[in-house]
């Protein structure tokens, strides 16, 4: 191995944060109720909750479907904004972010992190490595940043690239290039850690990065898409970095 590792970029969901098995429909309904109550607290005119929920769910599903067909990401903040306008609501930017947070909050409660994650990232940072994340998400970046702040991780991840802002999703090369440019990294000196073979591993390999698959259960041991390294937990990254960065 000739390249020295100078940075690590992570996927977010099921890599840095573990959400486990969740009931998406139940979480969306719970978020909808929080959003509905928030708007009601602003003394805004609203339809009944069931009608409100159906409209929001239909809009998100349509935009999600369209994004998969066009391979372009959408930002749920735009969808929520259009729905608010149709209901005659004139919300401020801060109110829009708060409304978006209400939709996401039930999912945020499901997130867990590996024991010692902050300390691991601190050791990487203190060792001179640049850190960041790249996430496929239609959840607004401001909302995810708020979650990372609550978890005490945001200061350790100065580079955060969300597909809803770039408007392209992994494995598209643009999201990887944007993150590397922001971090000041070359591809051959960057580890990218993710759990998805296609989005993370294939995308990172195409971008020239060193792809690391996080696969706790060994589900992808026989997969045709081959990462440079496999790990069961993030703590194993320290050994990988040492392999590349041994004194010559």
SULZIBEL-V466817 format. One line per field, one symbol per residue. burial: b if it has 16 or more other ideal C-beta (glycine too) atoms within 10 Angstrom, else e. A space follows every 50 residues. Layout:
burial=???
This chain:
burial=eeeebbbbbbbbbbbbbeeeeeeeeebbebbbbbbbebbeeeeeebeeee ebbeebeebbeebeeebeeeeebbbbbebbbebbeeeebebeeebbbbbb bbbbbbbbeebeeeeebeebbeebbeeebbbbbbbbbbbbbbbbebbbee bebeebbebbbbbbbbebbbbbeebbebbbeebebebebbbbbbbbbebb bbbbbebebbbbbbbeeeebeeeeeebbbbbeebeebeebbeeebeee
